[in-house]
């Protein structure tokens, strides 16, 4: 079982605060804060993805108000699975569709799905999760991707 350093409670009046642990300095740093949860959760997801892309290990804490006092909310831990994803070839662009446009639309669908996952509170994705998102992006058209992202955002709003 993984142990992580304990996050200090933020100072001041309760609000939504995302904190990241910096192993190099052994300290916690406030990364985002707002009176509303949504922008903090979004920032937390974006920063987590950026740090993971750099190869950094990420430890986060999400603080917020509950009954007028500070409360530390659980953040999803990085999940690992024992099964390896089966790599599948990317579909070839049709002759009538330029490769650059296909690549740009694929990137856009990927961003839409990641934004939906972030709104649902799933911002710490494992490499296997990212592979699954990429598989969905390759198989779904833009309208279907947007519908899935709306479902995820609605699910995240029921907290």
C-alpha positions in Angstrom: 0.0 0.0 0.0 1.3 3.4 -1.0 1.8 6.0 1.7 1.7 9.7 0.8 2.8 12.7 2.7 0.0 14.4 4.7 -1.2 17.7 3.1 -1.4 20.7 5.4 -4.8 22.4 5.8 -4.9 25.6 3.7 -5.0 28.9 5.6 -8.0 31.3 5.6 -11.7 30.8 5.0 -12.8 27.5 3.5 -12.8 27.5 -0.3 -11.8 24.9 -3.0 -8.0 24.4 -3.0 -5.8 22.0 -5.0 -2.4 21.3 -3.6 0.5 19.4 -5.1 3.4 17.7 -3.2 6.9 18.6 -4.5 9.2 15.7 -3.5 12.3 17.7 -4.5 11.6 20.2 -1.7 9.5 18.0 0.6 6.7 20.6 0.6 3.2 21.2 -0.5 2.3 24.0 -2.9 -1.1 25.5 -3.6 -1.8 25.1 -7.3 -5.3 26.4 -7.7 -8.0 27.9 -5.6 -11.5 29.2 -6.1 -14.9 29.6 -4.3 -16.2 27.0 -6.8 -15.1 23.4 -7.2 -15.3 23.1 -11.0 -12.4 25.4 -12.0 -10.2 23.8 -9.3 -11.0 20.3 -10.4 -10.3 21.3 -14.0 -7.0 22.9 -13.1 -6.1 19.8 -11.0 -6.7 17.6 -14.0 -4.7 19.7 -16.4 -1.8 20.0 -14.0 -1.8 16.3 -13.2 -1.8 15.4 -16.9 1.1 17.8 -17.5 3.2 16.5 -14.7 2.6 12.9 -15.7 3.5 13.7 -19.3 6.9 15.1 -17.9 7.3 11.8 -16.1 6.8 13.2 -12.6 5.1 11.3 -9.9 2.0 13.2 -8.8 0.7 13.5 -5.2 -2.3 15.9 -4.9 -4.8 17.0 -2.2 -8.2 18.6 -2.8 -9.5 20.7 0.1 -12.9 22.4 0.2 -15.7 23.6 2.4 -18.0 21.2 4.2 -20.5 22.4 6.8 -18.6 25.7 6.9 -15.2 24.1 7.8 -12.2 22.8 5.9 -12.5 19.2 4.6 -10.0 17.2 2.7 -11.7 15.3 -0.2 -10.4 12.1 -1.6 -8.7 12.4 -5.0 -8.7 9.4 -7.3 -5.5 7.5 -7.0 -3.6 6.4 -10.1 -5.0 3.1 -11.1 -3.0 0.3 -12.6 -4.2 -2.9 -14.2 -2.5 -6.2 -14.8 -3.9 -6.6 -18.3 -2.0 -4.9 -21.1 -4.0 -3.1 -23.7 -4.0 -4.6 -27.2 -2.5 -2.1 -29.6 -4.6 -1.6 -32.7 -3.6 0.2 -35.8 -5.0 3.7 -36.3 -7.5 3.9 -39.1 -6.2 5.3 -42.4 -7.5 8.7 -43.5 -9.9 8.5 -46.5 -8.3 9.8 -49.7 -10.8 12.8 -49.7 -9.7 13.8 -46.2 -6.3 15.5 -45.8 -4.1 13.8 -43.1 -3.6 17.1 -41.3 -7.4 17.7 -40.8 -7.8 14.1 -39.6 -5.0 14.6 -37.1 -6.5 17.9 -35.8 -10.0 16.4 -35.4 -8.6 13.4 -33.6 -6.8 15.8 -31.2 -9.9 17.8 -30.7 -12.0 14.7 -29.9 -9.3 13.6 -27.4 -9.5 17.0 -25.7 -13.3 16.8 -25.5 -13.2 13.4 -23.8 -10.4 14.4 -21.4 -12.4 17.5 -20.4 -15.5 15.3 -19.8 -13.5 12.9 -17.6 -12.0 15.9 -15.7 -15.5 17.3 -15.1 -16.5 13.8 -13.8 -13.6 14.0 -11.3 -11.4 11.5 -13.1 -8.3 13.6 -13.6 -5.5 11.2 -12.7 -5.5 8.8 -15.6 -3.1 5.9 -15.9 -1.4 5.1 -19.2 -4.0 2.3 -19.7 -6.8 4.9 -19.3 -5.2 7.1 -21.8 -5.0 4.2 -24.3 -8.7 3.6 -23.8 -9.5 7.3 -24.4 -7.4 7.1 -27.6 -9.3 4.0 -28.7 -12.6 5.8 -28.2 -11.4 8.8 -30.1 -10.4 6.7 -33.1 -13.7 4.8 -33.2 -16.3 7.6 -32.5 -17.3 10.5 -34.6 -17.3 14.0 -33.1 -21.0 14.0 -32.2 -20.7 10.8 -30.3 -17.6 12.0 -28.4 -19.4 15.2 -27.4 -22.4 13.2 -26.2 -20.1 11.0 -24.0 -18.4 14.1 -22.7 -21.8 15.6 -21.8 -22.7 12.4 -19.9 -19.5 12.5 -18.0 -19.9 16.2 -17.1 -23.5 15.6 -15.9 -22.3 12.7 -13.8 -19.6 14.9 -12.3 -22.2 17.6 -11.5 -24.2 15.3 -9.2 -21.7 15.5 -6.3 
